[in-house]
Amino acid sequence: MAASAGNFYQDFDITWGDARAKILNNGELLTLSLDKTSGSGFQSKNEYLFGKIDMQLKLVPGNSAGTVTAYYLSSQGPTHDEIDFEFLGNLSGDPYILHTNVFSQGKGNREQQFYLWFDPTADFHTYSILWNPQRIIFSVDGTPIREFKNSESIGVPFPKNQPMRIYSSLWNADDWATRGGLLKTDWSQAPFTASYRNFNANACVWSSGSSSCSSTSPSPTSTNGGWYSQELDSTSQERMKWVQKNYMIYNYCTDTERFPQGLPPECTATTTS
């Protein structure tokens, strides 16, 4: 088991954007910025195969239309797995859209989108991914907003064999990000900046072909809050239903026009929320 309370110098590499990505406060704060020339991004030094990943983000304030801040887990290659948070910017005063997706074996198209019940630019909020062999749970400030259960029994691939790194980036996507690309980035507002702090990983680190949660290590179910076998209790399920009822604005599982041949199997299975 590896539980790391993060230091950005120790845990991450800045991968693009030159000086637009900065690590500050002795490694406790990381900022990404975007200007007309380039965005910026970083990735974790470690790869993980299952874990509970927390990060606090404060998003681009003001007129952020056209910008996207992404924070996700991903493997590499044409049949990659990926677990996504993306924050789609908007005009001042209009709500951000939190876009989530899950890719398994290279196939995504599992988007669910939400408004948030607070201003994500005013302060830091915690965005978490719980990924264990049974389920993936997306949470905001400890409130679950989405669960993607393992539905391999009905032929739906589930991310469980490919180690993933954590990635984050801030970039210009004004061809699609805001109102389908109608609203363009206002470069007079640049540079746009998003901030990160309090990274934490209770996770199985993958290194040289083996996991830190191997059979010789303490059982992951007995340490760090039991995330390896965690599921939503009835209170958490009610909170998730509240979010989905009041704040979900798109759900692929109800988009019959998009799937005229029938909704994806995990949408109609009783095993999936």
C-alpha positions as CSV (number, residue, x, y, z in Angstrom):
1,M,0.0,0.0,0.0
2,A,1.2,3.5,-0.7
3,A,-0.5,6.3,1.0
4,S,1.1,9.6,0.1
5,A,0.1,13.0,1.3
6,G,1.3,14.9,-1.7
7,N,4.2,17.2,-2.4
8,F,4.0,18.3,-6.0
9,Y,7.8,18.2,-6.4
10,Q,7.9,14.6,-5.2
11,D,4.7,13.3,-6.9
12,F,4.4,15.1,-10.2
13,D,6.3,16.1,-13.3
14,I,5.4,19.2,-15.3
15,T,5.0,17.9,-18.8
16,W,4.2,20.8,-21.1
17,G,3.6,24.6,-21.2
18,D,7.1,25.7,-20.1
19,A,6.9,28.2,-17.3
20,R,3.0,28.3,-17.5
21,A,3.0,25.5,-14.9
22,K,4.4,26.4,-11.5
23,I,5.1,24.6,-8.3
24,L,4.9,27.0,-5.3
25,N,5.0,27.1,-1.5
26,N,7.6,24.4,-1.1
27,G,5.7,21.9,-3.3
28,E,2.3,22.5,-1.6
29,L,0.6,24.4,-4.5
30,L,0.7,23.9,-8.2
31,T,-0.8,26.3,-10.8
32,L,-1.5,25.8,-14.4
33,S,-2.0,28.7,-16.8
34,L,-3.2,29.2,-20.3
35,D,-2.5,32.1,-22.7
36,K,-3.0,32.5,-26.5
37,T,0.2,30.6,-27.2
38,S,-0.2,27.5,-25.0
39,G,-1.8,25.8,-22.1
40,S,0.0,23.6,-19.6
41,G,-0.1,20.3,-17.8
42,F,1.4,17.8,-15.4
43,Q,1.4,14.1,-14.7
44,S,2.1,11.8,-11.8
45,K,5.5,10.2,-11.4
46,N,3.7,7.0,-10.2
47,E,1.4,4.7,-12.0
48,Y,-1.5,3.2,-10.1
49,L,-3.7,0.1,-10.4
50,F,-6.6,0.9,-8.1
51,G,-6.8,3.6,-5.5
52,K,-8.5,6.5,-4.0
53,I,-7.2,9.7,-5.4
54,D,-8.0,13.2,-4.0
55,M,-7.1,16.6,-5.3
56,Q,-8.2,20.0,-4.4
57,L,-8.8,22.4,-7.3
58,K,-9.7,26.0,-7.6
59,L,-10.9,26.7,-11.2
60,V,-10.3,29.6,-13.6
61,P,-12.4,32.5,-12.3
62,G,-14.4,35.1,-14.3
63,N,-15.0,34.6,-18.0
64,S,-13.6,31.1,-18.5
65,A,-15.6,30.4,-21.7
66,G,-13.6,28.2,-24.1
67,T,-11.2,26.8,-21.5
68,V,-11.1,23.3,-20.2
69,T,-9.4,22.1,-17.0
70,A,-9.0,18.3,-17.0
71,Y,-8.0,16.1,-14.2
72,Y,-8.0,12.4,-14.9
73,L,-6.5,8.9,-14.7
74,S,-5.3,7.3,-17.9
75,S,-3.2,4.5,-19.3
76,Q,-1.6,4.7,-22.7
77,G,-2.2,3.1,-26.1
78,P,-5.1,2.5,-28.5
79,T,-7.1,0.4,-26.0
80,H,-6.4,2.7,-23.0
81,D,-8.5,3.0,-19.9
82,E,-9.4,6.4,-18.5
83,I,-11.4,8.0,-15.7
84,D,-12.2,11.7,-16.3
85,F,-13.1,14.9,-14.6
86,E,-13.2,17.8,-17.0
87,F,-14.4,21.3,-16.1
88,L,-15.8,23.2,-19.0
89,G,-15.5,27.0,-18.5
90,N,-18.3,29.5,-19.0
91,L,-19.1,33.2,-19.1
92,S,-18.8,35.1,-15.8
93,G,-21.8,34.2,-13.6
94,D,-22.8,31.2,-15.6
95,P,-22.1,27.8,-14.1
96,Y,-19.2,25.6,-14.9
97,I,-20.1,22.2,-16.3
98,L,-18.4,19.2,-14.7
99,H,-18.0,16.5,-17.4
100,T,-17.2,12.9,-16.4
101,N,-16.4,9.9,-18.6
102,V,-15.1,6.4,-18.2
103,F,-13.1,4.7,-21.0
104,S,-12.4,0.9,-20.9
105,Q,-10.4,-0.9,-23.6
106,G,-10.3,2.4,-25.6
107,K,-14.1,2.9,-25.6
108,G,-15.6,5.9,-23.9
109,N,-18.9,7.6,-24.8
110,R,-20.1,7.3,-21.2
111,E,-20.5,11.0,-20.4
112,Q,-22.4,12.3,-17.5
113,Q,-22.4,16.1,-16.9
114,F,-23.3,18.1,-13.8
115,Y,-23.6,21.6,-12.5
116,L,-22.0,22.2,-9.1
117,W,-23.8,23.4,-6.0
118,F,-21.2,26.0,-5.3
119,D,-18.8,28.4,-7.2
120,P,-15.8,26.2,-8.0
121,T,-13.7,29.4,-8.6
122,A,-14.1,31.0,-5.2
123,D,-12.2,28.4,-3.2
124,F,-10.6,25.0,-3.3
125,H,-12.9,22.0,-3.4
126,T,-11.9,18.3,-3.3
127,Y,-12.5,16.1,-6.4
128,S,-12.0,12.4,-5.8
129,I,-11.8,9.2,-7.8
130,L,-12.3,5.9,-6.0
131,W,-11.3,3.0,-8.3
132,N,-11.4,-0.5,-7.1
133,P,-12.1,-3.9,-8.8
134,Q,-15.8,-3.6,-8.3
135,R,-16.6,0.1,-9.0
136,I,-15.5,3.6,-9.8
137,I,-17.0,6.4,-7.7
138,F,-16.6,10.1,-8.6
139,S,-17.0,12.4,-5.6
140,V,-17.0,16.2,-4.9
141,D,-16.2,17.3,-1.4
142,G,-17.0,13.8,-0.2
143,T,-20.4,13.7,-1.9
144,P,-20.6,10.9,-4.6
145,I,-22.0,12.2,-7.9
146,R,-21.5,9.1,-10.1
147,E,-20.8,5.4,-9.8
148,F,-19.7,3.1,-12.6
149,K,-19.9,-0.5,-11.5
150,N,-18.0,-3.5,-12.9
151,S,-20.5,-5.0,-15.4
152,E,-18.1,-7.5,-16.9
153,S,-20.7,-10.2,-16.2
154,I,-22.8,-8.7,-19.0
155,G,-19.9,-8.1,-21.4
156,V,-18.9,-4.5,-20.5
157,P,-15.1,-4.1,-20.1
158,F,-14.0,-2.6,-16.8
159,P,-10.7,-0.8,-16.2
160,K,-8.7,-3.4,-14.1
161,N,-5.6,-4.5,-15.9
162,Q,-3.9,-1.3,-17.1
163,P,-2.0,0.9,-14.6
164,M,-2.8,4.6,-15.0
165,R,-1.1,7.9,-14.3
166,I,-2.8,11.0,-13.0
167,Y,-2.8,13.8,-15.5
168,S,-4.1,17.3,-15.5
169,S,-4.1,20.1,-18.0
170,L,-5.6,23.5,-18.8
171,W,-6.1,24.2,-22.5
172,N,-8.1,26.1,-25.0
173,A,-11.0,24.1,-26.4
174,D,-13.2,26.9,-27.7
175,D,-14.2,24.8,-30.7
176,W,-16.5,22.8,-28.5
177,A,-16.2,23.5,-24.8
178,T,-18.8,26.2,-24.2
179,R,-22.2,26.0,-25.7
180,G,-20.9,23.6,-28.3
181,G,-18.3,26.1,-29.5
182,L,-20.5,29.1,-29.9
183,L,-18.7,31.0,-27.1
184,K,-15.0,31.7,-27.9
185,T,-12.1,32.3,-25.5
186,D,-11.7,36.0,-24.7
187,W,-7.9,36.3,-24.8
188,S,-8.1,39.8,-23.3
189,Q,-8.8,37.9,-20.0
190,A,-5.6,35.8,-20.3
191,P,-3.6,34.4,-18.6
192,F,-6.2,32.0,-17.2
193,T,-5.1,30.1,-14.1
194,A,-6.2,27.0,-12.2
195,S,-4.8,26.0,-8.9
196,Y,-4.1,22.6,-7.2
197,R,-3.3,21.6,-3.6
198,N,-3.6,18.7,-1.1
199,F,-3.1,15.8,-3.5
200,N,-3.5,12.5,-1.7
201,A,-3.3,8.9,-3.0
202,N,-4.3,5.8,-1.0
203,A,-3.4,3.6,-3.9
204,C,-1.6,0.5,-5.2
205,V,1.5,1.8,-7.0
206,W,2.5,-0.1,-10.1
207,S,6.2,-0.4,-10.6
208,S,8.4,-2.8,-12.7
209,G,5.4,-5.1,-13.4
210,S,4.2,-5.5,-9.8
211,S,1.8,-3.8,-7.4
212,S,2.6,-2.4,-4.0
213,C,-0.6,-4.2,-2.9
214,S,0.8,-7.6,-3.7
215,S,-0.1,-10.6,-1.7
216,T,2.9,-10.1,0.6
217,S,1.8,-6.6,1.6
218,P,-0.9,-5.9,4.1
219,S,-4.3,-6.5,2.6
220,P,-5.6,-3.3,1.1
221,T,-9.0,-4.0,2.7
222,S,-7.6,-3.6,6.1
223,T,-5.8,-0.3,5.6
224,N,-6.6,3.2,4.6
225,G,-10.3,3.1,5.2
226,G,-10.9,-0.1,3.2
227,W,-11.2,1.7,-0.2
228,Y,-10.2,-1.5,-2.0
229,S,-13.6,-3.1,-1.2
230,Q,-15.6,0.2,-0.6
231,E,-19.1,0.6,-1.9
232,L,-21.8,3.2,-1.4
233,D,-23.8,2.8,1.8
234,S,-27.4,3.8,1.8
235,T,-26.7,7.4,3.0
236,S,-24.1,7.9,0.2
237,Q,-26.6,6.4,-2.3
238,E,-29.2,8.9,-1.2
239,R,-26.7,11.8,-1.6
240,M,-25.8,10.6,-5.0
241,K,-29.4,10.5,-6.1
242,W,-29.9,14.0,-4.7
243,V,-27.0,15.3,-6.9
244,Q,-28.2,13.4,-10.0
245,K,-31.8,14.6,-9.5
246,N,-30.9,18.3,-9.0
247,Y,-27.6,18.9,-10.8
248,M,-27.1,16.3,-13.5
249,I,-27.6,17.9,-16.9
250,Y,-26.6,15.1,-19.3
251,N,-26.6,11.3,-18.9
252,Y,-25.6,9.1,-21.8
253,C,-27.8,6.4,-20.2
254,T,-31.0,8.3,-21.1
255,D,-29.9,9.6,-24.5
256,T,-32.0,7.3,-26.8
257,E,-31.4,9.5,-29.8
258,R,-27.7,8.9,-29.5
259,F,-28.1,5.2,-29.2
260,P,-31.0,4.3,-31.6
261,Q,-29.9,0.6,-31.5
262,G,-30.5,0.5,-27.8
263,L,-28.8,2.0,-24.7
264,P,-25.4,0.6,-23.6
265,P,-25.9,-2.6,-21.6
266,E,-24.6,-1.1,-18.3
267,C,-27.4,1.5,-18.5
268,T,-30.2,-1.0,-18.3
269,A,-28.5,-3.5,-16.0
270,T,-29.8,-3.5,-12.4
271,T,-26.1,-3.5,-11.3
272,T,-25.5,0.1,-12.4
273,S,-26.5,3.4,-10.9
